Amino acid sequence: MRNWANMTVAVMMIAMLAMLSLPAAAQAQGDTVQVPTNAELVETIQREIAAKNLSAAIAAARALEASGEHDWAWGENAKTLAQLLWQAGQPDEAIAYIKACIADPDRSGQRIEGIAGACHALGQNLSHREEFGRLYMANRGTTTEHGVFLLFTGLVHNKKYDEALAVALEHGPTTVNLGPAWTRHERLKLLVQLRRTDAATAEALEFVKVATHPMQAANVLQHLLPGNDVSLCVGLTAQQVLDGYKLAMRRDTGRLNSDSLVALANQLTKGGIARPLAVTDQAKALAAQLDDAPLAAYLQPLLRGDHAEAFRVAYARAKAAEHDHDYITWINAAAGAIRCVDQHYNGRALEFVRFINGELDTNPVADLETPTTSEAK
């Protein structure tokens, strides 16, 4: 019996050894371990993210990064892995990883897009926006809007104002979807915020020369014209016009005239035949500088006091607009020109908007649509 038992144990040991030797034998015969495809790794990453298993998602993303197949999934993984590392509280590693990706001169188009996506997403963190702006531009070049925007706003956040102004001027004008108008407008806003009055005035002039949005241009006129200019009625509220008029009065005379202020307030809110606001010499001089401006057809008659012509140009642009945004913009510009005609905010300008919205059947400013005999000449 003892010999039988010993033989049984020996047989079992041989069987176990045979089982343990199977993988080695399989490898010896040329079989390979199954490696997940890039698509399968993407599915794993998405599944682990949905399950909120961050460490497992990172592990799968690292496995995808190590893949020898550099397809679209591998390229897009640059964004995924960087974001996962950031979410895991490893910002330095995420940044180092993005830098390593950018350092690869042979990165594919999809990898470039993946890196750009990572920079754009992580650049929403204001404390790191400047750095991600620089990384974005290193990856995609200096003519893409997101990189320039991230760098500019990141510099402003970090109070590097002069560098931000320089970056906008250097890269903004040639940047796709930003351009000269964005550049000048952003610089102007920053200069106003910094209270650099003379520089803001010069920048406002440069902006009006390249502006393509009539209401933005009209708003900027406050930096170029005296407070009693009627053109300010396009871009400012009635209260802002009154405040500017009061400021101009103080600067010109050193004192306030309450009767004049009350008369202007009544005119702007209640209407009437008085026209206390003027077409100033400064406005006419500004008009002469805008021959080549994109908005010359609207701004020049507006500044020269031909508000009816400015209305007609704006209304025609509104009718020709292909998109709602452009339509609304030019309707507002047309309403602003009506305010200049009447120096009244609550009268025909408001009724014109109601007419546009289908609330009135008759156009309250039909008389402005056709040039008068004197205007035609």
C-alpha positions, 0 to 999 in steps of 0.5 A: 500500500505504501508503494502504491501511495508513493507511486500516486504522489509521483504521478501527481508531481509529474502531471503538475510539472507538465502543466507548469512547462506548457507555456514554455513549451508553447513559446518554444513552438512559436506561439505568442501572447495576444497583445491588445490592438489600439482600438481595444486599448481605446475601449479599455480606457473609455470603460475605465474612465466611465468606471472612474478607475483612473489608475487603470485608465492611465495604465491602458493609455500608457500601453497605447502610448507604447504601441508600435502602430502609430494610427489615429488612436495613438495620435489622439492618445496624446490628449487622453494621457495628458488629461488623465495624468493631470486629473490624477494630480500629476501636472508636472508629468503631464507637462513633461509628457506633452513636451516629449511629444512635441520634441518628436519631429516625426509626429503625425498629423493626428498626433499634432492634433492630439497634442493641440487638444491637450494644450487647449483643454489643460490651458483652461487652467489659468495658472498654467495657461501661459505655459500651455499657450507656448506649448501649443504654438511650439506644436502647431506654429504661431498662426493658429488662434488657440495658441496665440489666445492662450498665450495672450490671456495667460500673460495677462493673467500673470500680469505680464502686460507689456509682453501680452501687448507685444505678443498680440501685435506680433502674432495676432494680425496673421493668425487664422480667425483672429486677425488685425481687428481682434489684435487691436481690440484686445490691446485696446481693452488691456490699455484701457484697463491699465489706464494708459490713456494716450496709448489707448487713444492711439490703439482705438484709432488703429482699431477703427481702421481695421474693425469689421464689427460696426457696434464694436467700432461705434463703442470705441468712438468714445476714446476718439471723440468729445462727449458732445458728439452725436455719433456716440449714440450708436455704441453707448447707452443714453446714460453713458452719453449723458455721463460723457457729455458731463465729463466733456463739460467739466473739462471744457468749462471747469463746471457743470451746467445743470440746465444743459444736462437736464435738457440732454437727459430729456432729449435722449429719453423723451425726444423733442426738437432740440438737438444738443449733441453735435457733429464735431470737427474731431468726428469729421477729421476721423472720417477723413482717415477711414477711406480704406477701412472695412466699415468706411461705407457706414462710419464715414457718413455717420461721423460726417453727420449723414446719419440717414445714409449710415442707416441705409448702409446698415439696413442694406447690410442687414438685409443681405446678411446670411447669418442671424448674428450678422443680421442682428449686428447690422440691425443694431447699427441701423437703430444706432443711426436712427438714434443719431438722427433723432437724438432719442433712445425711446422713439423711432429707433425702438419702434424700428426694432419692433418693426423688424421683429414683426410687432409693427406693420409700418416702418417708422423710419420709411422716410430715411430709406430714400435719399432726399433731393439734397442728399442725392446731389 
